[in-house]
């Protein structure tokens, strides 16, 4: 199942968390692959740019990699559509 998240703030939050953890996109993808995700760096890059959708299972993998609460992914996102 895919979770459609094309929100700019969501993408910014993912990128911020990655940088706070001192990781490159390649390192994130390698860690996700170890956790069972077949995601590629190009697909991950699209997610960080707000142009790609993310699987819920990949969001769970990122939560484990960043060792953070899920709300960190959604900080600053408006409830307005």
Long-range contacts (C-beta under 8 A, 24 or more apart in sequence): 1-55, 1-56, 2-53, 2-54, 2-55, 2-56, 3-53, 3-54, 3-55, 3-56, 3-59, 4-53, 5-47, 5-53, 5-54, 6-50, 6-51, 6-52, 6-53, 7-50, 7-77, 8-50, 9-75, 9-76, 9-77, 9-78, 10-50, 10-73, 10-74, 10-77, 11-47, 11-48, 11-49, 11-50, 13-72, 13-73, 13-74, 13-75, 13-76, 14-47, 14-48, 14-62, 14-73, 15-48, 17-62, 17-66, 17-68, 17-72, 17-73, 18-48, 18-66, 20-66, 21-65, 21-66, 23-65, 28-62, 28-65, 31-61, 31-65, 32-58, 32-61, 32-62, 32-65, 35-61, 35-64, 35-65, 36-61, 37-61
